[in-house]
Each structure stands twice: as C-alpha cells, then as structure tokens.
Amino acid sequence: MSLITIQCRLVAEEDSLHQLWELMADKNTPLVNELLAQIGKHSEFETWLEKGKIPTEFLKTLVNSLKTQEPFADQPGRFYTSAIALVEYLYKSWFALQKRRKNQIEGKERWLKMLKSDLELEQESQCSLNVIRTKATEILTKFTPQSEQNSNQKKGKKTKKSTKSKKSSLFQILLNSYGATQDPLTRCALAYLLKNNCKISELDEDPEEFTRNRRKKEIEIERLKDQLQSRIPKGRDLTGEEWLETLEIATANVAQNEKEAKAWQAALLRKTADVPFPVAYESQEDMTWLKNDKNRLFVRFTGKGLRKLTFEIYCDKRHLHYFQRFLEDQEIKRSNKKQYSSSVFTLRSGRLAWLPREGKGEAWKVNQLNLYCALDTRLLTTEGTQQVIEEKIMKIAKTLDSTKQKDDLNDKQQAFITRQQSTLARINNPFPRPSKPNYQGKPSILVGVSFGLEKPVTVAVVDVVKNEVLAYRSVKQLLGENYNLLNRQRQQQQRLSHERHKAQKQNAPNSFGESELGQYVDRLLADAIIAIAKTYQADSIVLPKLRDMREQISSEIQSKAEKKCPGYKEAQQKYAKEYRISVHRWSYGRLIESIQSQAAQAGISTEMGTQPIRGSPQEKARDLALFAYQERQAALI
C-alpha cells in the first residue's frame, strides 16, 4: 500500500465559502438524499441486496433524470459524479453488512439446532451417556490425526502451532462431519464433542448452565434479527425538518407497538448532521494549483460556478512539500504540452468536506472547509515513478489487447483505444523527480505487531525462515521517554468516561470529544515501529485484523478474571467489569492507519493477519508474523 492521505484547510473570502456551501448543502446533499430514498423504494431493491451492489448505469440514469429538477439542477458535473460514487459506496457497505448478519444468523441457528442437553442426546440416540461418550472418544481418536495432517500440509514444514489453531481445525472437521452423517448415535456423539469444545467431559452437565448458554445464543440471534431490520441508508437532515416531523408524530399519536415507539425514540435521539456530504474529485486535473506573489499556495476547482473561486491552502508544515509537488507537476505539464501524462501525477484524488465546528453565525463561517488529498508515495522519487510506469504500461497493454479482439467496435470504444494509446505514448516520459533508492527489505524478516488491553502494542522482529525471534519491543520501549503520555491519555479517558456516564444518567448531551493526545501517541508508536523495521531490514509489517479484536480483548479479560478469582463466576464478572474501566480503551483502527501511512512513506509493505488468542503479547506478535509467512507459502503451492 503506497497511497496516503493528507489534509489542509481551505480559506477564502466569505462570498466564495457561501457559494460553495450553497452548492453542497442546498443542491448536492438533497440529491444524495433523494438517490438514497428512491433506491430503497425501488422494485429491484431485493435483487440488488442479493447481489450486493447497485448497477452503476442505473444510478447514472437516475441522476440524469433528476438533473433538470429543482433543487438538483445547476451543479458542477463533478458533483453529480461524486453523488453517484457516494451512494454506490454507502449501499455497497450496507449490503455487505446485511449479508454478514444473515450469515451469522444462519450459523447461530444451525448451532442452536445442534445444541442439545445430555438428556436430549440420550433420548435422540436411545443410548446412555456412557455409550455416547465412548462413541465420541472413537471419533476423537479417528479425526485428531486428520486435523494435524491438514495443519502440516498448510504449513509446508514442521513448525509450532498454537493449541487454538489445532482446536479450531478439529472443530471444523467435526462440524462438517455432523452435517454429512445420518447415524443417530454418531450425530449425537459429534454434537456432544462440539458443545464440550472437542473434549470428553467427565463431569455431569449442569442443566441451569446449559439453559443459560442456550438462552444466550437465542438472545444473540434475536439481536441480529433486530439489526437485520435496520433502516436503509438515509441522508443528512441539515434543515431539521425530518426531526420536527417525527416529533410532531410522536406527540400527536400513541405508538401501536414497542417497535414503533423505539423507532420514534431512536429518530429523536439520533444526532443530526450539521454539514453536507463531501464531494470527491477523482480526476487529478479537476484541481488547479496556483501560487501568488507572496509565495502562498492556492487551489481552484473545475465546474460550473466554481472556476472563479480561489481557496488558500493552510496545512501542516510537514505536508507543505506535498502540495508544492502538486503545483510543480501541473506547471511542468502546462509548459510542455502533450509531453507528459497526468496519470503519473503525484496527486491521485481529492475530497472536499466541511468539518463541523461549534459557534454562532452563518454555517459557512462557523464550519471549517477541508481538502483531503490522496497521493502515491512512489511517485515522489524517480525509482518509484518508474515502478508505477511499468505497472501502468502492463495494465494498458492488457486492456488494449482485450478491447482490440472485439469485433465491430463502436465510437466510444474507438475513442477509448485512442486515449489509451495516447497515454501509452506519453507515460514513458516521467516527471523530473529526485533519485532515492527504493527500500529493500529481507524477505525472511517480518515484524509482527500484536494488540492488547494492558499492553496496547507489542512488537516482535522474526526471521521466519530460521523460526527465530531477533528482537522484542514493548510499548514502554517503543515510546521511551514519551511513555508518560500513555498514562496521561488513560487518565483523560477515565475522566471523560465518568463525565459521559453522569450525563447519560441525566439524559444530557454526552458526546465529549477527546484531545489529539491519542493521535499523537499513535504517531509516536508508528514512527518507532517503522524505525525498528528499518533497523532489521524487515520486508513487511504484519498487523492484526480488527474483526478479531473483540474476541481477543474478551479472551484476555476472561483469562485474567479466571486467574484472579478461580471457581467464582460472579467474582470473575465483577473483576472483568472493573478491569475494563481501568485499562486503555485504544483506537486500534486509528493506530493501524497511522502505521500503514508511515510504512507507505518509508516504502515498507504492510499486511493483515489473524492474531492468536492465547499466549503472551510477545508470543502473539511472534506467531502473527509466522502465520503470515505460512499463509504466503500456502498461497504459492
């Protein structure tokens, strides 16, 4: 991943800000709202839900039909394109979430159907519990070697694998066997093993605990079904009209059922958006960069009503050279017409967005206008640019070959071939760049990064070929003299959590923003991780998948609770609750983004892996790197 995103504040005269606000708030946002609403009511909606995507051509046709209507008319062309892309993205994400929920419900219902008490298993199989246990022992003996063999085949060579991985592999084998067999005794023995975590339990089953576990699964299914009925993506109510309508309905009517009452309550308590939807500029030449006599940077945007508006760049000093590079690229192309291609501009895309701010006055005066720019860090150097050019040449050549093979090309296809050939002719003339050798890491060295509660970050540098750990780094070692910032952030989180709890009890606003201390600590950690990767010439940094973090954290807390209060579940639950309050509530997603961004600038690749549940933070970081290497080897087979 070589793409990073930088941002700047745009400052302009009041008339310019007012005009842009009206375009985005009074025209573009209502257009997005209308698109979202019409798609949700369309007769093909269920078909799109099954496919997981809305046809782009349908969205284009729908936008074209709305262009002539008020208040959607007279927008820049880029605004219409941005609305299509935004709606497509929102529904695609929502479709994926709905599909995941359905899969979870099916899996949990299948498990619930299989989950039976020992007494029910005896009745179904017409055998005693001892006979079921004997059969379960035979099955366990039969399938255990198979699961170990499969694990060894995936690894390609003998290495240590966690007990959790072996158990998961065996669990999957037993689960598949349960669905394939029809023999009542075998099915009951498999069900017995599955509910006892692939073990033979010597203790009698506690009926109350079984009932609680079953009810827990039923509640999970009910919650998922409620979430499955969640509202479709809705737009932004900048005027507050929808909120007032809901308030009027709720005060003048009595809810027919609890579901309707909850819907009204959710609509009234939901925080309304204060700023319009952002506008994306996917083409690099939609933004024109300028510099005045005082050496100040400005930007203009193409499109109806925007060409004369000029915005001054206010950015972080460490990002200034990027914006200067955007200007240099355009000036070189302007002065050498038809010699350079914009496909190798450092800037790849931009996004205009209003950042909400508190204060009184007109919205375009109070809220802050920001520009977010995505750039390819490889295009900052000669060597990196050459790498990008080679990739683009291969892609264009492949596209041209496949297009030319078609018979009876229409005018659009002919024009497309002409444009691609023109790009191919100019792309071999790269922009002047400073020379800097690309980062070259050792393929055998990987850096594993594990996350946790008590120790937010732990690093292991591993030689995966020799199966040897070269270095460990704790969060204290990574931060060094800045380690005290970690405790300061924890105290800040605890204080805000307490204030939020008090506000919730009083039904008062409870959205307390945190300072940027956490983001600063993330940058320090990312810098330290990149530094250690460079020191050992690591080929890649392996980060945990966020979807596994909830289970990771729950397992870590449960393990500590069992160790602290063995045999007492109520005490364990109380300890776990108190422990959650005392430890860091870390923004792992923000930390991952920071590491990926810093790694991209340094030319170090990053990859995602599954973090083991068991073991110390050091072992988790080590195994994360080893498993990533094993997956690479398995993919090559």
Secondary structure, 3 states (H helix, E strand, C coil): CCEEEEEEEEECCHHHHHHHHHHHHHHHHHHHHHHHHHHHHCCCHHHHHHHCCCCHHHHHHHHHHHCCCCCCCCCCHHHHHHHHHHHHHHHHHHHHHHHHHHHHHHHHHHHHHHCCCHHHHHHHHCCCHHHHHHHHHHHHHHHHHHHHHHHHHHHCCCCCCCHHHHHHHHHHHHHHHHHHCCCHHHHHHHHHHHHCCCCCCCCCCCHHHHHHHHHHHHHHHHHHHHHHCCCCCCCCCCCCHHHHHHHHHHHHCCCCCHHHHHHHHHHHHCCCCCCCCCEEECCHHHEEEEECCCCCEEEEECCCCCCCCCEEEEECHHHHHHHHHHHHHHHHHHHCCCCCCHHHCCEEEEEEEEECCCCCCCHHHHCEEEEEEEEEHHHHCHHHHHHHHHHHHHHHHHHHHHHHCCCCCCHHHHHHHHHHHHHHHHHCCCCCCCCCCCCCCEEEEEEEEEECCCCCEEEEEEECCCCEEEEEECHHHHHHHHCHHHHHHHHHHHHHHHHHHHHHHCCCCCCCCCCCHHHHHHHHHHHHHHHHHHHCCEEEEEEECHHHHHHHHHHHHHHHHHHHCCCCHHHHHHHHHHHHHHCCCCCHHHHHHHHHHHHHHHCCEEEEECCCCCCCHHHHHHHHHHHHHHHHHHHHC
